[in-house]
Amino acid sequence: MKSRWYKLAGVLISALFLYLAVRKVDFAESVRILTTAQVGWLLVSTLIYLSSFPVRALRWRRILRDQKALPLKETVVPVLLGHMANHLLPARAGEIYRAHVLGRRARMSRSGVVGSIVIERTFDGLTLLALILLLFFLLPETQFLGVAALTTGLFFLALAAGILIYSSAVDRTHRAIDKALGTLPQKLREFADRRLTFFLKGIRGISTVRGCLETAGYTALIWTLEISAVALVIISFGVALPLSGYLLVYALATLGTTLPSGPAYIGQYQYAFVLALSFFSISQETALAISVAAQLTLLGSVTVIGLVLFGREQLYAGPPLDQESWNRKGESSQNGT
């Protein structure tokens, strides 16, 4: 029931942002502008964007190293499938789905894999916070992002602090968990203890300074590639912005993806481009055309690749995307069931 309400909220939020983005747009003019995009730049931007996914896979493999040493292919495929699912389904179901895919392919605990994804999202969240703070310095007009920066900062800083505290007090944390679970019925206690054990092992994936630095380096490269791809989409329309402009577009688009949304972040994506480009006197028609081009070329390309891989893997998307069904499957770090 909660999942259903979350999905409905995502669709409604997407519809609201889409209305805000297009309410004053001349659609005929926007379509005309869309046809003026330089295909060469779009192709280059797509290649740069796709090149970020092997780097994502390398980052994930590094985080998973303490759980299991994996070849790059084992993480590339789930990453692509997860992003495909994120683009087609609401509520970022792709994160659960790629955890299922990797767990099945590599015979790993799904809970441990989810823990590694929490690490990924923490690094991405802290990078987003750093980007917003940089924008405050480069563009004082972006002070309206203060609430978003505060909310994002508090959430991801608290998450990072929790991970660090746990990593420095593992035994004490497990004793506290055992004590709390002791009040539960035996079967429920065993079920929760098994999954918590694997999950907590997952979030200890980078317990060393070197591991943190390597993961941070991968994260910086991923964001650089994706910002470059978005910048080239904008340039393909003959629009030139200062560096702060490209950063603002990407920051707002990324912030939009953190909210509940409909498929492909429709609405949030359009509003992010319209709002960001308005600071540089770019018409709403042009901004809307650029946002559509970015969705079709960037998000669209990885979605197509994901669908092809989905067909090759002969995976059934239904049950893994249902949290209750997924949990009922049970899991084991050795047999992957």
Secondary structure, DSSP 8 states (H G I E B T S, - for coil): -HHHHHHHHHHHHHHHHHHHHHTT--HHHHHHHHTT--HHHHHHHHHHHHHHHHHHHHHHHHHHTTT----HHHHHHHHHHHHHHHHHSSTTHHHHHHHHHHHHHHT--HHHHHHHHHHHHHHHHHHHHHHHHHHHHH-GGGGGGHHHHHHHHHHHHHHHHHHHHHHH-HHHHHHHHHHHHTTS-HHHHHHHHHHHHHHHHHTTTT-SHHHHHHHHHHHHHHHHHHHHHHHHHHHTTT----HHHHHHHHHHHHHHHTS--SGGGTTHHHHHHHHHHHTTT--HHHHHHHHHHHIIIIIHHHHHHHHHHHHHHT---TGGGSHHHHHHT---TTT--
